[in-house]
Amino acid sequence: MRKNTIRPPHQKKEEAKSRKSIVKENNTLLPYLLEWLNRQSKTSVKGLLSRGQVWVNGTPSTHFNTPLSPGDEVSISYKKVPVPFNHPQLKIVWEDDELIVVDKKEGLLSVSDSPSQERTAYFLLSQHVKKTDPRNKIFILHRLDKGTSGLMMFARNRNIQEYLRANWHKMITRRSYVAVIEGVPEKNEDTIVTYLAENSRMKVYCTDPQHGKQAVSHYRVLKSNATCSLIELELETGRKNQIRAQMEYIGHPVAGDPKYGAQTDPAGRLMLHARRLFFIHPATGEEMRFETPVPKQFNEPVKD
């Protein structure tokens, strides 16, 4: 058997650098730091304080006027400190040196295709990582439609992006969605295999093998009533608009999706949510599992 020639971009973790000093006379923290760290600018020293990188007797301190007494130990940690991130449409659920996993709300674009930068998940996260270091960047791994909510991830460096993209099917161990679809499928669970292409109106449609790329989805009905069904889908492929196009093809479009044939809009949104994302971490080799609840509004239309 031929071995995969692409090697995982494992990164050796360095021990966090730190410095320590013992206080010899009464003082307050900022003047003490400025004297001790006299080769650093005042702005740099204040930055260490504001980011919680200064510790006094084993406790982080951000106050400039913290009193110091002889024998106190002051230490500086140069380990990267996570920067808080708050946005109503985007939540970071995991962040490390290689990856960022987020839970995106519906209505937020993943990435903008237009030259003018919009407020997208990509833009918001790019600004976030630059707060730690202006040179930091993020790299696209996959996308969710603007109307789709749920889990997605970005790479923190080019090597991780290239490795994951080249080994996507091996590294992604589970990727599932939930959707509310119109009507009730004939089968309670089934596999949908189609070939997808995109027309000039930017709509994906099912075609023949000569003109499209294969798309495979597995679905099962979680609950249903006379008008609609809540289903879970597991994807083998990740084509653009795959679920939306395939649901229209079998005659059960996703609710709230008029572009792909929906006649109803019970929640005022596309009723599609990326619920689970399991993958092998490219730097540690461990399986990472992330899961979000089924949105509450998805249960309302399928009540008896």
Solvent accessible surface area in square Angstrom, and as a share of the most:
residue,aa,sasa,rsa
1,M,235,1.05
2,R,226,0.82
3,K,173,0.73
4,N,80,0.41
5,T,119,0.69
6,I,77,0.39
7,R,202,0.74
8,P,55,0.35
9,P,25,0.16
10,H,111,0.50
11,Q,73,0.32
12,K,193,0.82
13,K,119,0.50
14,E,151,0.68
15,E,159,0.71
16,A,57,0.44
17,K,146,0.62
18,S,68,0.44
19,R,107,0.39
20,K,136,0.58
21,S,22,0.14
22,I,97,0.49
23,V,2,0.01
24,K,182,0.77
25,E,122,0.55
26,N,116,0.59
27,N,44,0.22
28,T,50,0.29
29,L,0,0.00
30,L,21,0.10
31,P,67,0.42
32,Y,28,0.11
33,L,0,0.00
34,L,57,0.28
35,E,123,0.55
36,W,53,0.19
37,L,5,0.02
38,N,110,0.56
39,R,236,0.86
40,Q,55,0.24
41,S,68,0.44
42,K,112,0.48
43,T,109,0.63
44,S,45,0.29
45,V,0,0.00
46,K,72,0.30
47,G,14,0.14
48,L,6,0.03
49,L,0,0.00
50,S,80,0.52
51,R,118,0.43
52,G,21,0.20
53,Q,12,0.05
54,V,0,0.00
55,W,92,0.32
56,V,18,0.10
57,N,87,0.44
58,G,53,0.51
59,T,85,0.49
60,P,67,0.42
61,S,13,0.09
62,T,67,0.39
63,H,126,0.56
64,F,83,0.35
65,N,111,0.57
66,T,27,0.16
67,P,105,0.66
68,L,3,0.02
69,S,55,0.35
70,P,79,0.50
71,G,54,0.51
72,D,26,0.13
73,E,58,0.26
74,V,0,0.00
75,S,17,0.11
76,I,1,0.00
77,S,29,0.19
78,Y,83,0.32
79,K,130,0.55
80,K,126,0.54
81,V,48,0.28
82,P,114,0.71
83,V,35,0.20
84,P,111,0.70
85,F,46,0.19
86,N,140,0.72
87,H,47,0.21
88,P,116,0.73
89,Q,60,0.27
90,L,4,0.02
91,K,132,0.56
92,I,37,0.19
93,V,53,0.30
94,W,95,0.33
95,E,66,0.30
96,D,35,0.18
97,D,72,0.37
98,E,2,0.01
99,L,0,0.00
100,I,0,0.00
101,V,0,0.00
102,V,0,0.00
103,D,32,0.16
104,K,0,0.00
105,K,105,0.45
106,E,55,0.25
107,G,37,0.35
108,L,6,0.03
109,L,52,0.26
110,S,2,0.01
111,V,17,0.10
112,S,21,0.14
113,D,124,0.64
114,S,48,0.31
115,P,147,0.92
116,S,77,0.50
117,Q,101,0.45
118,E,78,0.35
119,R,149,0.54
120,T,0,0.00
121,A,0,0.00
122,Y,63,0.24
123,F,48,0.20
124,L,12,0.06
125,L,0,0.00
126,S,12,0.08
127,Q,81,0.36
128,H,6,0.03
129,V,3,0.01
130,K,75,0.32
131,K,135,0.57
132,T,56,0.33
133,D,29,0.15
134,P,108,0.68
135,R,197,0.72
136,N,27,0.14
137,K,122,0.52
138,I,3,0.02
139,F,28,0.12
140,I,34,0.17
141,L,12,0.06
142,H,21,0.09
143,R,114,0.42
144,L,10,0.05
145,D,42,0.22
146,K,107,0.45
147,G,22,0.21
148,T,2,0.01
149,S,6,0.04
150,G,0,0.00
151,L,5,0.03
152,M,0,0.00
153,M,0,0.00
154,F,0,0.00
155,A,0,0.00
156,R,38,0.14
157,N,37,0.19
158,R,127,0.47
159,N,97,0.50
160,I,0,0.00
161,Q,12,0.05
162,E,99,0.44
163,Y,13,0.05
164,L,0,0.00
165,R,127,0.46
166,A,63,0.49
167,N,11,0.06
168,W,40,0.14
169,H,135,0.60
170,K,116,0.49
171,M,8,0.04
172,I,22,0.11
173,T,67,0.39
174,R,81,0.30
175,R,30,0.11
176,S,0,0.00
177,Y,12,0.05
178,V,0,0.00
179,A,0,0.00
180,V,0,0.00
181,I,0,0.00
182,E,26,0.12
183,G,22,0.21
184,V,69,0.39
185,P,10,0.06
186,E,175,0.79
187,K,112,0.47
188,N,98,0.50
189,E,114,0.51
190,D,52,0.27
191,T,60,0.35
192,I,11,0.06
193,V,77,0.44
194,T,8,0.05
195,Y,57,0.22
196,L,11,0.06
197,A,22,0.17
198,E,76,0.34
199,N,40,0.20
200,S,111,0.72
201,R,178,0.65
202,M,118,0.53
203,K,42,0.18
204,V,5,0.03
205,Y,90,0.34
206,C,30,0.18
207,T,39,0.23
208,D,56,0.29
209,P,76,0.48
210,Q,149,0.66
211,H,131,0.58
212,G,16,0.15
213,K,134,0.57
214,Q,78,0.34
215,A,0,0.00
216,V,14,0.08
217,S,0,0.00
218,H,61,0.27
219,Y,15,0.06
220,R,115,0.42
221,V,20,0.11
222,L,59,0.29
223,K,91,0.39
224,S,42,0.27
225,N,35,0.18
226,A,100,0.77
227,T,98,0.57
228,C,11,0.06
229,S,0,0.00
230,L,4,0.02
231,I,0,0.00
232,E,3,0.02
233,L,0,0.00
234,E,49,0.22
235,L,28,0.14
236,E,93,0.42
237,T,22,0.13
238,G,48,0.46
239,R,94,0.34
240,K,110,0.47
241,N,16,0.08
242,Q,5,0.02
243,I,8,0.04
244,R,31,0.11
245,A,3,0.02
246,Q,0,0.00
247,M,1,0.00
248,E,58,0.26
249,Y,140,0.53
250,I,58,0.29
251,G,51,0.49
252,H,31,0.14
253,P,13,0.08
254,V,0,0.00
255,A,1,0.01
256,G,11,0.11
257,D,4,0.02
258,P,106,0.67
259,K,94,0.40
260,Y,0,0.00
261,G,30,0.29
262,A,10,0.08
263,Q,161,0.72
264,T,71,0.42
265,D,85,0.44
266,P,72,0.45
267,A,30,0.23
268,G,62,0.59
269,R,23,0.08
270,L,15,0.08
271,M,0,0.00
272,L,7,0.03
273,H,9,0.04
274,A,4,0.03
275,R,42,0.15
276,R,32,0.12
277,L,3,0.01
278,F,19,0.08
279,F,0,0.00
280,I,46,0.23
281,H,4,0.02
282,P,1,0.01
283,A,12,0.09
284,T,77,0.45
285,G,45,0.43
286,E,113,0.51
287,E,70,0.31
288,M,25,0.11
289,R,160,0.58
290,F,27,0.11
291,E,96,0.43
292,T,13,0.07
293,P,110,0.69
294,V,29,0.17
295,P,25,0.15
296,K,180,0.76
297,Q,66,0.29
298,F,0,0.00
299,N,45,0.23
300,E,102,0.46
301,P,27,0.17
302,V,4,0.03
303,K,122,0.52
304,D,171,0.89
